[in-house]
Amino acid sequence: MKESLLQRKRLIQCFLLLLLTATWGQALAQSRSVTGTVTDGANGDALPGVSIVVRGTSTGTISDANGQFSIQVSSDEDVLVLSFVGYTKAEIPVAGKTNITIALTPDVTTLEELVVVGYGEQKKSVVTGAISSVKADDIAGQPISRVEQAIQGRTSGVIVAQNSGQPGSSATIRVRGITTLNGNDPLWVVDGVVVDNGGIGYINSSDIESIEVLKDASSQAIYGARAATGVILITTKKGKAGRMAVDYTGFYGTSAPARRLDLLNATQYATLRNEASVAGGGGIVYPDPQSFGKGTDWQDHIFNNDARRQNHELSLSGGNDKSTFYTSFGYLDQEGIVASEISNYNRVNVRLNSTHKIAKWLTFGQNLGYARTKSVGLGNTNSEFGGPLSSAINLDPITPVVETDPIKASGAPYNEAGVLRNADGYPFGISSAVGQEITNPLAYIQTRKGNYSWAHDIVGNAFAEVKPIEGLVLRSTIGTKIAFWGSESFTPQYYLNSSTKTSQNNFNRSQNQVMNWTIENTIAYTRSFNDLHAATLLLGQGAYVDDNTRATNVTYFNLPVDNFDDASMNYAIPTTDINANGGEGQLHKVSSLFARLNYDYDERYILTAIIRRDGSSRFGSNNRYGYFPSFSAGWNVTRENFWPQNDVVNFLKIRGGYGVVGNDNIGNFSYLATIGGGRNYTIGNLGGYANGFSPNAPPNPDLKWESTSQANVGFEATFLEDFSITFDWFNKKTYDILQYPRIPAYIGAISNPAANVADMQNKGVEVDLGYRRKFGELEFSVNANVSKIKNEVTSLGNGVEFLSGGQSFQASSYPITRTAVGQPFNSFFGFRTLGIFQTQAEIDNYVNPEGDPIQPNAQPGDFKWADIDGNGNIDGDDRTFIGNPFPEWTFGVTINMSYKGFDFMMLGQGVAGNQIFQGLRRLDVSNANWQSDALGRWTGPGTSDDYPRISTQDPNNNFTNPSDFYLEDGDYFRIKVMQLGYTLPQSISGKVGMSRARIYLMAENLLTFTKYTGFDPEIGGGVMSIDRGIYPQARSILIGVNVGF
Amino acid sequence: MGVFFVTSCSDEFLEVKPRGLDLESTYYKNRDEAYNGLIAVYDVVGFMSSGLITKVGAVNSASDDHYAGGGGPTDVNDFQVWSNYTLSPDVGPQEALWAKGYQGIFRANALLSKLPDVPMSEAEKARFIAEAKVLRAYFYFDLVRLFKNIVLSTAPITPNEMYSVTQSPPSAVYEQIEKDLIEAIPNLPNKVSGAEAARLTAGAANALLGKVYLYQEKFGDAATTLAKVNGPDPGQENPTYGYALLENYGDLFLTSNEFNKESIFEISYTNESAGNWGCSSCSDGNILGVMAGPRGFSINAGFEGEVPAYVSGWSFFSITPGLADAMEGDPRYPHTIADIGRWKEEGKVNYTPGYMDTGYFLDKFAAKQHDRWGGAGDADLNYPHNIYEIRLADTYLMEAEALVRGGGNTTRAQQLLDAVRARVGLDPVPATFDNIFNERRLELAGEGHRWFDLVRTGRAAEALAFKGFQAGKHEILPIPLLELENTALQQSKEYGGSL
């Protein structure tokens, strides 16, 4: 402990020292002041916030709310440089004037736009890497609960798939495909602070100034060690000098499920069960199926067609030439569409960003975000093992919601202790046909009432920036993420069915905290020669500490209460009824040095070179440091003198780069052999047990960095003034992938050792297209992107053809995915069907070369399986690759239109080329309900060639074999957001002191075009596209207001 | 400059001290840590997989005395497929049972490789080594009789040889088992009690060694070794180890009567480990309690106290009519078989018949209400009752069998058999192999011996024909499919392999 304190002290010393080295003062020249006004050249409005700098000096100011400024100049020869995002830079000679009015020309192209590149910004025209940006305007007022949604459909080369429709739940993001076999989540960096993937939900989307996705190695390399799976930079809004701006955006609305499954009703169910029973050699189960009528539609009881949702955001920003600030408050409250009582989300945000210019050469500032979230989750959001969704799908429709017959309600099983009842005292129905984890969802809801999890996240940094001489910037930043999170849950005694029950109540409280921190120091020196050569050299150093977590978890059993509200740990109960545990994370530290050189010749020829050295505490001393270089170049063809002035190609830049980035994403101390506990045994007869410890896994002292190299070639062009295109081709190769490959069980280790085992490749292309045009008062723009990617595992180590295991599915003895050499990561793997045997003759004719039947146990109505290995029988070796869960194509389109006060936008996004495993029915619960496609089952020759006969016996494994029977195309296109707004004329809104007033109506997930038959084709997760009953995304209709003062 | 200064901070900065995590390189530095290592080996004796597979549960399901039972035809499917002999290399209990054996061996080998350097009393060290060796022998014995073609290693397998090791012939495995046991016996105490009651003794090691000889049909060695366990006078307490048959057969299965005089090698459980479904295999409770219990069980009003207060369970290991018939009239019947079907007919109790219900339940394991744990953890996972790996009646019958089959002292064989029968008030029968074999079935019913006995004596094919047992195949379990992937291991020829 002492040691780490000392280390921290030292680092802080390092930080202060760096500041001191930069505090050499500078002489002040004699000067006089010049005043002026900046206006918008298009409409003559005053322009606040414009940066005005005396060329060749660090003297500068910012125009105020009325566009006015005052600046000190030293001579008449001085030139004022005015710059503002969205306008062409202007250079105005002072030439003896004391008051100057300057009109800035709006920049029609976006080339002057600044792109955040990590430790700095670059003009878009000189960027040589592949970076996708999302700007504040793109996401303003949109129904974005979590930041991942801001990227979906708006960036090429990035897949975003929601893990669940549960409000507040995270999404799976893959930047340029699957990079590695371990964590594929990108690195999130918010204002320079690394935030882990799970924790990014704290950020309020309306606080975001820009999001940059660094996609190729030449842009990622500056984040070296942790950049391989992509880097997403988030920059939050800063205040602008000038008038104080107050903005409010809010919306309110309702959500409903977009789609329901078509399940059998009670009569159909009883009919099929009779058929299955008879086919399996049993008798009729339900003599009169008609008597059940339609029965219970469980979906009616779990779905909420009016789940409320609201979002409010208020921001204040402003400042003067010394200090600027941006502060905001956000409030979000969202009910889930499934069992809303146990599915909702609430978040409160506060942000405080400010910058203070203490002296001309010294700036201090801080960016600080805070969020408090409370989420109520229903538990299994994509799980075949229970939860309201899986139960609603699988529970028989004969079971009533509540048992109202007093005779039944007093007999078994309703006389069991723990049977739950509704408000009227009737017991919730318990199925006599379907059991195990499949339970009455309304009763299940009762077992989770009141339970919630909570989090407080504080992410921020403080920085000092020193500009001792012209062109030199020294910057030191201390960043931290502090989070507290936990949960409170009470589980009453319950009896849901004979196997899902508990005789004890328990009350659990978990509390966790983390304090991760970062120190970064950079020196940047920019110099230009002859107005042609421009160079910036950046040197930096960083130290990062994360996984600094603490956890405590306490459970009290047998409290004398029966509901969450009454549960308390103040009750005195025997210590044997208390179970507590805790733990601390193992620190993960990274120490880095990095350098970047940017050079351009007249913005015509551009070079960028980066090198970063990272040291990670996750490797032994022999492999501790990794070096990650990159090089990229660009050629702005249209700036060449030989390029003729023309109206066809207005701008063309060709660029390319190559680099290597790394990944240390493996557990701490994985290179060492560790000892694990909990291997206890009751060694005596005096009660209790003795603690046992033994080695976990064999060590791997040679464990080293995983590295990803990537070549990227692309071009950006603007043509015919209105069209733009960006094209990228890339080839990304990952080597020495870190993993815990399964070792044979005869080794006897309880866990697997870490190793650098595999190689993988991703190739793809990305195209972004834009069109923007003004037709009179109608402004119109379309932006579209499409990406194609191909993933292939190229090696799994010497002699290893595939990884053992894969995604398990229900009680199936075969995994349903396999990661194998020459195939995409975790491809679907199983049996291939060749239709259905219509007659015994077909079975008898399906023979091997010896003339023996290949499926001697089959009956008419059973699947004919492909004998893949050709050995004359059907067994595990007849499985093959039957589909890919990862989409080959992703695409998005955004349309914006405005006419007078009206505006319209639409965002559509989709994927194509993947398959979804539709595994909604429980195979091991033979009486589970069916989807309506079962009505088209095989019932005799010619009745079906794709849905086999139904029987309680399944010797041919029609249903238990994972096969292409369960695969469906996952292609979809979704109208993600559609928005129609109206802005009041300034003449009206101005009267009540508003600078802007807009109302809008919007729809989220209005339409989804897909052939997929489940709830929702968008299924995230470590392996995507496995539908175990995913919580579907809601369709929301929202009305919003946007006002500014 | 600042950058230069900071760099010099970084090497030290990257040295991270593990929090609450011991490294193998620095562990085993004193007696207590070595003892912790020994406990970890014992831990595997009470093994249950996360899929609820235990050795006794599995071999009971496979035997002619039980069906797997449970809630449905795929409930704990690995038991079902062994029960009806539809198991295959990819489906069955083999993965769990294979993993169990090798986890124990790995921990024993790791400890044995460390013990020579641990600073501690030499006498105690010798005892630790002996215990680790007996446990290793015990795990190998289960593996070789379940799988026949297994990997044999007496030191931790290094990463370099991980994928190249091959299977050894069974004879080599048996040789190693005998060697470990013979080396261990002199360094083990004759008696243990109290806080170390579950630790191995010289008597337990001899009993295991005798059993190992018997399985190899080394009848002479078996009889001699087992005689040391059984003592000079069958029916009388063994003066060396203190073993004696309990007077009352039913007392063997009382939770209050654990580690009694008849117990030689007992698998020990507790209700205090707060086991829960978050990690079922981490529990140190006995899962058989709830598994064997009748499903949806309740006693009808007025009959409380007349029938045992069973806990409502999962109806596994339902007893076959074959065993029930064989035990009809035997004094051990009520302590072996719970006649719940009959009690239901008589209106005394109610229960929900499970899969392959016969109305007969295994009373030896089915938990009673007074054993049900109400504290932290899930009651189902925290039954405390121990089970016998070897008890004296077993070694009496094994010695008797070895004497009869090996042409030894038949008088002593008769005495041994008589003692077992006399304890439950049964008259003597001639000490023939068939009678001894039948006595084993009745005396030890449900305790996990029957399937092994049938197989080792070549009687399995006949006795298990009704379940689909195929001679020349089902005498062993297949090598788990995953063990063949990317390794040099071969499948046994019984399952289509080459070994």
Interface residues (C-beta under 8 A of the other chain):
Chain A: E3 S4 Q7 R10 L11 C14 F15 L17 L18 L19 T21 A412 P413 G435 Q436 L474 S476 S498 S499 T502 S503 Q504 N521 I523 L539 G540 Q541 A543 T555 F557 N558 P574 T576 D577 I578 N579 G583 E584 G585 Q586 L587 H588 K589 S591 L593 G615 S616 S617 R624 N668 F669 L672 A673 T674 I675 G678 R679 N680 Y681 T682 I683 G684 N685 L686 G687 G688 Y689 A690 N691 G692 F693 S694 P695 P698 P699 N700 R742 I743 P744 A745 Y746 I747 G748 A749 I750 P753 G799 V800 E801 F802 S804 G805 A811 S813 Y814 D875 G876 D924 S926
Chain B: M1 G2 V3 F5 V6 T7 C9 S10 D11 E12 F13 L14 E15 V16 K17 P18 R19 G20 L21 D22 L23 E24 S25 Y27 E33 Y35 N36 G37 L38 I39 A40 V41 Y42 D43 V44 V45 G46 G71 G72 P73 T74 N77 S88 P89 D90 V91 E95 W98 A99 Y102 Q103 G104 I105 F106 R107 N109 A110 L111 I150 V151 P156 I157 T158 P159 M162 Y163 V165 G194 A195 E196 A197 A198 R199 E258 F259 S268 Y269 T270 E272 S273 A274 N276 C282 D284 R295 G296 S298 W314 N350 T352 G374 G375 A376 G377 D378 A379 P480 L481 L482 E483 E485 N486 T487 L489
